[in-house]
Amino acid sequence: MRNKAQKWVFEALRAIEGRLPFALLGLDSDNGSKFINSHLVRYCDERQISFTRSRPYRKNDNCYVEQKNWTVVRRTVGWARYDTSEELATLNRLYELLRLYVNRFQPQVKLIAKERSGARARKHYDPAATPYRRLRALGALTPAMAQRLEKEYLGLNPAALRRQITHLQRRLMELASLKEETRRKEVQAGACP
C-alpha cells in the first residue's frame, strides 16, 4: 500500500478478497483506525462479512498474523522505509512472488497440543504441510477453483521463484541505498555553504 490511509487499506482489502479462492466470511482486524473505520464496517455489513477486532489494548493484537511479520515480511524486505513509487512497485511485485512461494512451497507445522509438566512444556505438532496443501485438504474449494489452483501450482517453478525474489530483494536494497545516499548528500550540501 502507498501508506496506511483508510483509502489504501480498503483498496488492498478489496484486492485481497478478489484473489481469495473462497468466500471471505470474517475479518479480524488490527486495532488501528486504518482498519476500524466506517467504510470498512459498511463494506463488511453489505457483504455479510463478520468484522471483529483482535485482542484489544494489546500491542501484539493479532498474534497469528504478527508472527508472520518477522518470519515472512521482515526477513525478506528488512526494516528500511520504502516510500517511493518505484519502491512500492518493487515491493508489490516481490509480495506477489513471495505469496506464491510461501503458500505453495514452504511447509509449516501447526501446534495442535501443549502439555505442561511442572516447568516443562511438551508441544505436539501436526505433520508439515504447505498452506496450499492445507487448503486443498480442507475441502472448501469448488471443483473449478481447485482445478485452477492446481494448474497454477503445476506451472510454478520454486527455484525460478526464489531467483526472482532474490533479484527483487537486491533491487529494494539498491533503491534504499540510493535514496539514503541522496539524502546524505542533501544534508551535507545544506550543512556546508
N, C-alpha and C positions, 0 to 999 in steps of 0.2 A: 504494500500500500504506500501511497505517496507520503502519508502521515497518519496520525491517529484520529483525524477528524471523523465525525459521525458519517459524513457522506462516503468517505473511502472505505470505512469499516462495513457499512451497509452494502456498498457495491461489491466488496470482496466476499461477503456472506452470500450474496446472490450468485456470484460466480462459483463459489464452492458448492452451493445447493444444485446448480446446474450440472456439475461434474459428478455428483454422487450417483452411484449405481443403484440406489434405493431411495425411498422417500425419506425426507428429513422429518422425524417425529418429535424431536426435542432439541433444545438448545440450552446448554449450561454455560452461561457467560461468565466472563471475568467481572469483577465488581466495579470496574471503571465506568465513568459516564460515557465513554466512547461506545460501550456496549449497552448499558442500561439507559435507553432513551425512548422517547415516544415513537419515533419512526420504526425502531426495531420491534417494540411491543405491538404496534399496529400491524406490521408485516407478519409477525407470528400469529396474531389473532385471526387475520384474514386467511391464513393457510392452515389454521388449527395445529400450530406447532407449539408444543409445550415450552414455556420460557421460564427458566429458573436461574437464580444466581447461585454461585458456588460459595461454600464456606465463608459467610460474611465476616468482615472485620479481621481477616487473616491475610497476611502478605502472600502466602502460598495458597491462594484461594481456589485453585483448581489443580490439585497436586498431580493428577494423572497427566494433564497436559503440560504442566510446568516441568515435570521430569524430562519430557522430550525437548524442552527448550535447551537443555545442555547436551543431551545425547545426540540430538539431530541438528538443531539450528546453530548453537554456538560453536560446536566442534567443526562445523562446515564453514561458517562465514565469519567467525570471530566476534570481536566486540567493537569494531570500527563503526563510525557513524556514516551510513550510506544515504546521502540526501540529494544527489544529482539525478537528472533524468537518465543518464547512461548507467549509473549505478543501479537505479531502480529496474531498468530493463534487464540488466545482467542478473540481478537478484531474482527477478521473476522467472527468467529462463532457468536459472540454477535450481530454484524451488520446484519447478515443473519436473526437471530431470530427477531431482532428489526424491520427490514424491514417488515416481516410478521405481527408483532404485530401492528405497527403503521398504515400500509396501510390497514389492514383488520379490526382492532378493535378500532381504535381511531378516532371518528368522529371529523370533523373540520368544522368551519364556514368560509365562504369566504365573504369578503366585496364586496357588489355589488353597493352601492351608498353612497355618503357622501355629506351632505348638510351643508352649513355654514350659520349661522345666527348671524352676529356680531362676537363675540369672541367664540361663542359656535359652536360645530360641532356635527351634528347628523348623526350617521352611521347606515346603513341598511345592514343586513347580510342575506344570503340565509339560508335555513334550513341546519342543521348539517348533514353531511354525511361523511362516510369514503372515502379515496381516491379510494379504490376498488369499492365502490358503484358508485362513480362519473364516473369512467372509464366504468363501465357496462352501466350506463345511457347515456353515450356519443354515444354509438352505433358504435364505431370504431373497435371493435373486430370481428374477423371472428367467425362464429358459433363454430368451433372446439376449438379455443382459449378460447372463453367464457365458453365452457363446461369444458375445462381443468382447468381454473381458479376457476370455481365454485366447481369442485371436490376437488381441493386443499383447498379451503376455508372451505368446509364442513368437511374436515379431520383435521382441526386445532382446538385446544383447547386453548382458551385465558388464562385460569388460568395456564395451564401447560407451555405455552409460557412465561408467566410472571415469573413463578418459575425458569425456565431455564435462563431467562435474569438476574434475581436477583443473581442466582448462579454464572454466568459468571462475573457480576459486582464485586461480592465479590472476585472472583479469580483474577481479574485485580488488585484490591486494595492490595491483598496479594502479588502479584508479584511486584508491585510498592514499597510496604513496604520492602520486602526482598532486592530488588535492592538498595533502599536508605540506609538500614541498612548495607549492604555490602560496599557501597561507604563510609559511615561514618566511618566504621572500618578501611578501607584502608587509609583514610585521617588521622585518629588518629595514625595508625601504622607508617605512613610516617612522621608525625609531632613529634612523640616521639621515639628517638633512642633506 
